[in-house]
Amino acid sequence: MMTVLSLPETLDLKASGPLKAAFLERRGEAVEVDAGSVRRLGGLCLQVLLAAKTAWAADGKSFSIRAPSEAFVETTRLFGAEGALLSADIHGVQS
């Protein structure tokens, strides 16, 4: 069963705690992260996303990013984390 986690428009310092909690609630489940609404992505939330991807890989569970916004992709690229978090395909981004 795939759980969808929709990200808010702003992923700043205030959003990092709730984002971490949302991932902890879904630990052990396959997760698809909907990043289509993201307008601003801060470094701390990016770290939460990277940690979640690592945890899901360690658990052998699916973790994917669906249809990321241009802002999400560009910010991830600027932080140098595009290769670690995103890999392009025709329908959006899967990892």
FIPASE-24934 format. One record per atom (N, C-alpha, C): residue number from 1; residue in three letters; atom name; x, y, z. Coordinates in pm, 1 decimal, always signed. Each point is the difference from the previous one (the first is absolute). Last residue first. Layout:
N
[r NUM, 'ALA', 'CA', [X, Y, Z]]
...
# end
This chain:
95
[r 95, 'SER', 'N', [+1249.7, +822.9, -711.3]]
[r 95, 'SER', 'CA', [+128.0, -36.5, +60.5]]
[r 95, 'SER', 'C', [-18.7, -120.2, +88.2]]
[r 94, 'GLN', 'N', [-242.5, +345.3, -413.4]]
[r 94, 'GLN', 'CA', [-7.3, -119.2, +84.9]]
[r 94, 'GLN', 'C', [+137.4, -20.2, +61.1]]
[r 93, 'VAL', 'N', [-313.3, +401.5, -282.1]]
[r 93, 'VAL', 'CA', [+125.8, -42.3, +60.2]]
[r 93, 'VAL', 'C', [-25.6, -119.3, +89.5]]
[r 92, 'GLY', 'N', [-267.3, +158.2, -454.1]]
[r 92, 'GLY', 'CA', [+28.6, +73.3, +122.1]]
[r 92, 'GLY', 'C', [+132.2, -47.0, +53.8]]
[r 91, 'HIS', 'N', [-176.0, -197.7, -390.8]]
[r 91, 'HIS', 'CA', [-123.4, +41.9, +67.1]]
[r 91, 'HIS', 'C', [+22.7, +81.3, +125.4]]
[r 90, 'ILE', 'N', [+361.3, -187.0, -284.3]]
[r 90, 'ILE', 'CA', [-93.4, +68.7, -87.7]]
[r 90, 'ILE', 'C', [-119.9, +59.3, +73.5]]
[r 89, 'ASP', 'N', [+453.3, -48.8, +275.1]]
[r 89, 'ASP', 'CA', [-62.6, -93.6, -93.5]]
[r 89, 'ASP', 'C', [-106.7, +78.2, -77.5]]
[r 88, 'ALA', 'N', [+453.4, +98.9, +369.7]]
[r 88, 'ALA', 'CA', [-104.6, +35.2, -96.4]]
[r 88, 'ALA', 'C', [-52.1, -123.2, -74.6]]
[r 87, 'SER', 'N', [+188.3, +69.4, +509.4]]
[r 87, 'SER', 'CA', [+51.0, -53.9, -125.4]]
[r 87, 'SER', 'C', [-112.1, +12.4, -100.8]]
[r 86, 'LEU', 'N', [+146.9, +194.1, +538.7]]
[r 86, 'LEU', 'CA', [-81.6, -7.2, -121.7]]
[r 86, 'LEU', 'C', [+72.4, -73.1, -111.3]]
[r 85, 'LEU', 'N', [+192.0, +60.3, +443.7]]
[r 85, 'LEU', 'CA', [-143.4, -3.4, +26.8]]
[r 85, 'LEU', 'C', [-84.4, -26.1, -123.3]]
[r 84, 'ALA', 'N', [+488.4, +28.5, +3.1]]
[r 84, 'ALA', 'CA', [-32.1, -81.1, +117.8]]
[r 84, 'ALA', 'C', [-149.7, -16.3, +20.9]]
[r 83, 'GLY', 'N', [+180.2, +276.4, -351.9]]
[r 83, 'GLY', 'CA', [+34.7, -139.6, -24.3]]
[r 83, 'GLY', 'C', [-38.0, -91.5, +115.3]]
[r 82, 'GLU', 'N', [-63.4, +469.8, +48.5]]
[r 82, 'GLU', 'CA', [-87.2, -54.6, -103.9]]
[r 82, 'GLU', 'C', [+27.5, -148.1, -25.1]]
[r 81, 'ALA', 'N', [+207.8, +340.5, +309.2]]
[r 81, 'ALA', 'CA', [-60.3, -125.7, +45.3]]
[r 81, 'ALA', 'C', [-88.6, -65.2, -105.4]]
[r 80, 'GLY', 'N', [+246.2, +445.2, +39.7]]
[r 80, 'GLY', 'CA', [+87.1, -109.7, -40.1]]
[r 80, 'GLY', 'C', [-53.4, -136.5, +37.1]]
[r 79, 'PHE', 'N', [-191.8, +459.7, +44.6]]
[r 79, 'PHE', 'CA', [+61.0, -57.9, +119.4]]
[r 79, 'PHE', 'C', [+95.8, -114.7, -34.5]]
[r 78, 'LEU', 'N', [-248.2, +202.6, -347.4]]
[r 78, 'LEU', 'CA', [+88.2, +101.8, +57.7]]
[r 78, 'LEU', 'C', [+70.2, -48.6, +126.3]]
[r 77, 'ARG', 'N', [-329.2, -278.9, -204.6]]
[r 77, 'ARG', 'CA', [+120.4, +9.8, -82.9]]
[r 77, 'ARG', 'C', [+100.1, +99.4, +59.2]]
[r 76, 'THR', 'N', [-419.7, -34.3, +200.2]]
[r 76, 'THR', 'CA', [+73.6, -124.5, +24.4]]
[r 76, 'THR', 'C', [+131.3, +0.9, -77.7]]
[r 75, 'THR', 'N', [-294.0, +349.6, -82.5]]
[r 75, 'THR', 'CA', [+61.0, +14.0, +132.2]]
[r 75, 'THR', 'C', [+81.2, -124.1, +35.3]]
[r 74, 'GLU', 'N', [-245.1, -10.9, -403.4]]
[r 74, 'GLU', 'CA', [+107.8, +99.3, -6.7]]
[r 74, 'GLU', 'C', [+70.6, +15.4, +135.0]]
[r 73, 'VAL', 'N', [-382.0, -283.1, -27.8]]
[r 73, 'VAL', 'CA', [+112.0, -55.4, -77.3]]
[r 73, 'VAL', 'C', [+118.3, +96.6, +1.0]]
[r 72, 'PHE', 'N', [-398.8, +149.3, +199.7]]
[r 72, 'PHE', 'CA', [+54.1, -114.0, +75.2]]
[r 72, 'PHE', 'C', [+124.3, -54.5, -69.5]]
[r 71, 'ALA', 'N', [-243.8, +335.5, -220.9]]
[r 71, 'ALA', 'CA', [+70.4, +55.2, +116.2]]
[r 71, 'ALA', 'C', [+64.5, -110.9, +82.3]]
[r 70, 'GLU', 'N', [-278.1, -116.6, -362.3]]
[r 70, 'GLU', 'CA', [+127.9, +52.9, -47.6]]
[r 70, 'GLU', 'C', [+81.9, +53.8, +116.2]]
[r 69, 'SER', 'N', [-340.6, -381.7, +128.9]]
[r 69, 'SER', 'CA', [-9.8, +132.1, -61.8]]
[r 69, 'SER', 'C', [+138.3, +42.9, -48.6]]
[r 68, 'PRO', 'N', [-136.5, -526.4, +36.6]]
[r 68, 'PRO', 'CA', [+49.6, +113.6, +77.1]]
[r 68, 'PRO', 'C', [-14.5, +131.2, -77.3]]
[r 67, 'ALA', 'N', [-187.3, -500.8, -41.0]]
[r 67, 'ALA', 'CA', [-27.5, +127.8, -65.5]]
[r 67, 'ALA', 'C', [+49.6, +120.8, +77.8]]
[r 66, 'ARG', 'N', [+66.7, -426.0, +276.4]]
[r 66, 'ARG', 'CA', [-91.2, +10.1, -113.6]]
[r 66, 'ARG', 'C', [-12.4, +145.5, -45.5]]
[r 65, 'ILE', 'N', [+354.4, -353.1, +276.8]]
[r 65, 'ILE', 'CA', [-43.2, +139.3, -6.6]]
[r 65, 'ILE', 'C', [-82.9, +12.5, -127.1]]
[r 64, 'SER', 'N', [+119.7, -452.1, +333.9]]
[r 64, 'SER', 'CA', [+8.1, +71.7, -127.1]]
[r 64, 'SER', 'C', [-51.1, +142.1, +15.2]]
[r 63, 'PHE', 'N', [+134.4, -504.0, +252.5]]
[r 63, 'PHE', 'CA', [-5.7, +142.4, +30.6]]
[r 63, 'PHE', 'C', [+14.4, +72.7, -132.6]]
[r 62, 'SER', 'N', [-70.3, -543.9, +221.1]]
[r 62, 'SER', 'CA', [-1.0, +94.0, -111.2]]
[r 62, 'SER', 'C', [-15.1, +143.5, +50.5]]
[r 61, 'LYS', 'N', [+237.7, -399.7, +294.3]]
[r 61, 'LYS', 'CA', [-132.2, +49.5, -39.8]]
[r 61, 'LYS', 'C', [+14.1, +102.6, -111.6]]
[r 60, 'GLY', 'N', [+337.3, -241.9, +291.8]]
[r 60, 'GLY', 'CA', [-40.7, -71.5, -121.0]]
[r 60, 'GLY', 'C', [-138.2, +39.3, -49.0]]
[r 59, 'ASP', 'N', [+278.8, +175.9, +376.4]]
[r 59, 'ASP', 'CA', [-113.3, -88.0, +30.9]]
[r 59, 'ASP', 'C', [-43.7, -84.4, -119.7]]
[r 58, 'ALA', 'N', [+344.1, +324.1, -45.7]]
[r 58, 'ALA', 'CA', [+47.8, -96.2, +100.7]]
[r 58, 'ALA', 'C', [-108.6, -100.5, +36.9]]
[r 57, 'ALA', 'N', [-114.2, +355.8, -286.0]]
[r 57, 'ALA', 'CA', [+89.9, -93.5, -69.6]]
[r 57, 'ALA', 'C', [+50.3, -106.9, +96.6]]
[r 56, 'TRP', 'N', [-254.9, +346.7, +178.5]]
[r 56, 'TRP', 'CA', [-85.5, -88.1, -79.8]]
[r 56, 'TRP', 'C', [+86.2, -101.7, -75.5]]
[r 55, 'ALA', 'N', [+224.0, +332.5, +244.3]]
[r 55, 'ALA', 'CA', [-68.9, -92.6, +90.6]]
[r 55, 'ALA', 'C', [-85.6, -99.2, -77.3]]
[r 54, 'THR', 'N', [+209.1, +348.2, -241.1]]
[r 54, 'THR', 'CA', [+99.7, -94.1, +49.9]]
[r 54, 'THR', 'C', [-64.0, -105.3, +90.8]]
[r 53, 'LYS', 'N', [-268.4, +354.1, -152.2]]
[r 53, 'LYS', 'CA', [+34.1, -87.5, -113.2]]
[r 53, 'LYS', 'C', [+100.2, -106.8, +44.6]]
[r 52, 'ALA', 'N', [-110.0, +330.0, +313.3]]
[r 52, 'ALA', 'CA', [-112.3, -91.6, -22.7]]
[r 52, 'ALA', 'C', [+32.2, -96.5, -113.8]]
[r 51, 'ALA', 'N', [+306.2, +341.7, +87.6]]
[r 51, 'ALA', 'CA', [+3.0, -99.4, +107.0]]
[r 51, 'ALA', 'C', [-111.8, -101.9, -17.6]]
[r 50, 'LEU', 'N', [+9.2, +365.4, -294.2]]
[r 50, 'LEU', 'CA', [+113.3, -88.9, -26.9]]
[r 50, 'LEU', 'C', [+10.0, -110.7, +105.6]]
[r 49, 'LEU', 'N', [-327.1, +335.0, +63.4]]
[r 49, 'LEU', 'CA', [-32.9, -82.1, -117.8]]
[r 49, 'LEU', 'C', [+112.3, -99.3, -30.8]]
[r 48, 'VAL', 'N', [+75.9, +314.3, +339.5]]
[r 48, 'VAL', 'CA', [-102.7, -95.2, +43.5]]
[r 48, 'VAL', 'C', [-36.0, -93.4, -115.8]]
[r 47, 'GLN', 'N', [+290.7, +353.7, -95.5]]
[r 47, 'GLN', 'CA', [+66.6, -102.4, +80.2]]
[r 47, 'GLN', 'C', [-98.8, -105.4, +49.0]]
[r 46, 'LEU', 'N', [-172.6, +371.3, -222.6]]
[r 46, 'LEU', 'CA', [+71.9, -83.9, -95.3]]
[r 46, 'LEU', 'C', [+73.2, -111.9, +74.4]]
[r 45, 'CYS', 'N', [-204.1, +324.8, +257.4]]
[r 45, 'CYS', 'CA', [-99.9, -92.2, -57.0]]
[r 45, 'CYS', 'C', [+63.3, -90.0, -105.6]]
[r 44, 'LEU', 'N', [+274.9, +332.1, +185.2]]
[r 44, 'LEU', 'CA', [-36.3, -96.9, +103.6]]
[r 44, 'LEU', 'C', [-103.7, -99.9, -51.0]]
[r 43, 'GLY', 'N', [+143.3, +362.9, -285.9]]
[r 43, 'GLY', 'CA', [+100.8, -102.3, +22.3]]
[r 43, 'GLY', 'C', [-38.4, -104.4, +102.9]]
[r 42, 'GLY', 'N', [-387.7, +258.4, -279.8]]
[r 42, 'GLY', 'CA', [+114.8, +36.6, +82.4]]
[r 42, 'GLY', 'C', [+90.3, -118.5, +25.6]]
[r 41, 'LEU', 'N', [-384.2, +161.9, -381.8]]
[r 41, 'LEU', 'CA', [+57.7, -115.8, +68.6]]
[r 41, 'LEU', 'C', [+124.8, +44.3, +74.2]]
[r 40, 'ARG', 'N', [-477.1, +196.5, -276.6]]
[r 40, 'ARG', 'CA', [+123.1, +32.9, +72.4]]
[r 40, 'ARG', 'C', [+45.1, -121.5, +80.0]]
[r 39, 'ARG', 'N', [-371.6, -30.0, -285.8]]
[r 39, 'ARG', 'CA', [+49.7, +126.3, -55.6]]
[r 39, 'ARG', 'C', [+133.3, +38.8, +64.4]]
[r 38, 'VAL', 'N', [-341.9, -467.4, -74.1]]
[r 38, 'VAL', 'CA', [+110.0, +65.9, +70.8]]
[r 38, 'VAL', 'C', [+47.7, +123.5, -76.4]]
[r 37, 'SER', 'N', [-346.0, -343.2, -119.0]]
[r 37, 'SER', 'CA', [-42.2, +131.0, +51.2]]
[r 37, 'SER', 'C', [+113.1, +80.5, +62.1]]
[r 36, 'GLY', 'N', [+45.3, -457.7, -184.8]]
[r 36, 'GLY', 'CA', [-48.4, +90.2, -102.9]]
[r 36, 'GLY', 'C', [-37.3, +139.2, +46.5]]
[r 35, 'ALA', 'N', [+175.4, -443.8, +197.5]]
[r 35, 'ALA', 'CA', [+72.5, +125.7, +16.7]]
[r 35, 'ALA', 'C', [-44.9, +106.4, -99.2]]
[r 34, 'ASP', 'N', [-130.5, -501.0, +244.5]]
[r 34, 'ASP', 'CA', [-51.6, +91.2, -102.1]]
[r 34, 'ASP', 'C', [+61.3, +137.3, +25.7]]
[r 33, 'VAL', 'N', [+150.0, -523.2, +129.7]]
[r 33, 'VAL', 'CA', [-1.7, +138.2, +44.2]]
[r 33, 'VAL', 'C', [-45.8, +87.4, -116.1]]
[r 32, 'GLU', 'N', [-50.2, -536.5, +163.5]]
[r 32, 'GLU', 'CA', [+14.5, +84.3, -117.5]]
[r 32, 'GLU', 'C', [-18.3, +143.9, +47.2]]
[r 31, 'VAL', 'N', [+118.6, -511.2, +247.8]]
[r 31, 'VAL', 'CA', [-42.7, +139.5, +0.6]]
[r 31, 'VAL', 'C', [+26.4, +66.1, -134.4]]
[r 30, 'ALA', 'N', [-58.1, -504.3, +303.8]]
[r 30, 'ALA', 'CA', [+48.6, +61.7, -122.8]]
[r 30, 'ALA', 'C', [-57.5, +141.4, -5.9]]
[r 29, 'GLU', 'N', [+67.7, -211.5, +483.3]]
[r 29, 'GLU', 'CA', [-92.1, -2.6, -114.3]]
[r 29, 'GLU', 'C', [+72.4, +55.6, -123.0]]
[r 28, 'GLY', 'N', [+203.6, -8.2, +430.9]]
[r 28, 'GLY', 'CA', [-35.7, -138.6, -25.9]]
[r 28, 'GLY', 'C', [-96.7, -16.7, -115.9]]
[r 27, 'ARG', 'N', [+1.9, +460.2, +250.3]]
[r 27, 'ARG', 'CA', [+115.2, -90.0, -3.2]]
[r 27, 'ARG', 'C', [-47.1, -143.8, -15.5]]
[r 26, 'ARG', 'N', [-258.8, +424.6, +47.8]]
[r 26, 'ARG', 'CA', [-11.1, -87.8, -116.7]]
[r 26, 'ARG', 'C', [+114.1, -101.1, -9.7]]
[r 25, 'GLU', 'N', [-33.4, +339.3, +343.4]]
[r 25, 'GLU', 'CA', [-131.2, -66.2, +1.6]]
[r 25, 'GLU', 'C', [-12.7, -103.1, -110.6]]
[r 24, 'LEU', 'N', [+384.4, +278.3, +15.3]]
[r 24, 'LEU', 'CA', [+3.5, -100.2, +108.1]]
[r 24, 'LEU', 'C', [-131.7, -76.4, +9.5]]
[r 23, 'PHE', 'N', [+30.5, +361.7, -304.6]]
[r 23, 'PHE', 'CA', [+76.0, -116.5, -45.1]]
[r 23, 'PHE', 'C', [+3.0, -107.9, +107.6]]
[r 22, 'ALA', 'N', [-204.5, +403.2, +110.7]]
[r 22, 'ALA', 'CA', [-78.5, -65.1, -105.2]]
[r 22, 'ALA', 'C', [+72.7, -123.0, -53.5]]
[r 21, 'ALA', 'N', [+222.7, +278.1, +311.0]]
[r 21, 'ALA', 'CA', [-107.1, -77.3, +64.3]]
[r 21, 'ALA', 'C', [-82.4, -75.9, -103.0]]
[r 20, 'LYS', 'N', [+327.6, +299.3, -158.8]]
[r 20, 'LYS', 'CA', [+63.3, -116.3, +63.4]]
[r 20, 'LYS', 'C', [-105.7, -89.9, +62.8]]
[r 19, 'LEU', 'N', [-152.2, +404.6, -169.2]]
[r 19, 'LEU', 'CA', [+42.0, -87.8, -109.5]]
[r 19, 'LEU', 'C', [+65.0, -127.0, +55.5]]
[r 18, 'PRO', 'N', [-123.8, +345.2, +303.4]]
[r 18, 'PRO', 'CA', [-115.1, -74.1, -50.8]]
[r 18, 'PRO', 'C', [+35.7, -95.5, -114.9]]
[r 17, 'GLY', 'N', [+353.2, +271.5, +161.1]]
[r 17, 'GLY', 'CA', [-50.2, -90.1, +104.8]]
[r 17, 'GLY', 'C', [-120.7, -80.0, -45.7]]
[r 16, 'SER', 'N', [+181.4, +338.5, -291.3]]
[r 16, 'SER', 'CA', [+87.4, -116.6, +13.3]]
[r 16, 'SER', 'C', [-49.0, -99.8, +105.3]]
[r 15, 'ALA', 'N', [-185.1, +446.5, -130.9]]
[r 15, 'ALA', 'CA', [-58.9, -119.3, -60.6]]
[r 15, 'ALA', 'C', [+82.1, -126.2, +26.4]]
[r 14, 'LYS', 'N', [+138.1, +441.2, +140.7]]
[r 14, 'LYS', 'CA', [-122.6, -37.2, +72.2]]
[r 14, 'LYS', 'C', [-61.3, -129.5, -52.3]]
[r 13, 'LEU', 'N', [+382.4, +187.4, -223.0]]
[r 13, 'LEU', 'CA', [+34.1, -49.0, +133.4]]
[r 13, 'LEU', 'C', [-123.4, -47.6, +75.9]]
[r 12, 'ASP', 'N', [-104.5, +4.3, -503.0]]
[r 12, 'ASP', 'CA', [+99.9, +79.2, +70.7]]
[r 12, 'ASP', 'C', [+27.4, -61.4, +136.5]]
[r 11, 'LEU', 'N', [-285.9, -69.1, -461.1]]
[r 11, 'LEU', 'CA', [+72.3, -96.4, +83.2]]
[r 11, 'LEU', 'C', [+117.1, +73.6, +64.9]]
[r 10, 'THR', 'N', [-489.2, +118.2, -276.4]]
[r 10, 'THR', 'CA', [+121.0, +50.2, +64.6]]
[r 10, 'THR', 'C', [+57.7, -105.5, +93.8]]
[r 9, 'GLU', 'N', [-385.4, -105.4, -260.2]]
[r 9, 'GLU', 'CA', [+68.0, +97.5, -85.0]]
[r 9, 'GLU', 'C', [+134.2, +41.8, +56.9]]
[r 8, 'PRO', 'N', [-171.1, -484.0, +152.7]]
[r 8, 'PRO', 'CA', [-58.1, +133.9, -6.1]]
[r 8, 'PRO', 'C', [+79.8, +91.6, -92.5]]
[r 7, 'LEU', 'N', [-48.7, -551.1, -55.8]]
[r 7, 'LEU', 'CA', [+79.3, +103.8, +64.6]]
[r 7, 'LEU', 'C', [-69.3, +135.4, -11.9]]
[r 6, 'SER', 'N', [-184.2, -530.1, +8.1]]
[r 6, 'SER', 'CA', [+0.8, +125.3, -75.8]]
[r 6, 'SER', 'C', [+74.4, +107.0, +78.6]]
[r 5, 'LEU', 'N', [-14.8, -557.8, -21.0]]
[r 5, 'LEU', 'CA', [+25.2, +110.4, +91.2]]
[r 5, 'LEU', 'C', [+12.1, +126.5, -83.2]]
[r 4, 'VAL', 'N', [-202.5, -539.4, -53.4]]
[r 4, 'VAL', 'CA', [+38.8, +126.2, -62.1]]
[r 4, 'VAL', 'C', [+13.5, +105.5, +109.0]]
[r 3, 'THR', 'N', [+39.7, -568.7, -22.1]]
[r 3, 'THR', 'CA', [-53.5, +116.2, +69.5]]
[r 3, 'THR', 'C', [+50.4, +124.9, -70.1]]
[r 2, 'MET', 'N', [-71.5, -547.1, -143.0]]
[r 2, 'MET', 'CA', [+76.8, +123.0, -14.3]]
[r 2, 'MET', 'C', [-72.6, +113.1, +71.0]]
[r 1, 'MET', 'N', [+21.1, -572.1, +34.1]]
[r 1, 'MET', 'CA', [-84.3, +118.5, +0.0]]
[r 1, 'MET', 'C', [+87.8, +123.5, +0.0]]
# end
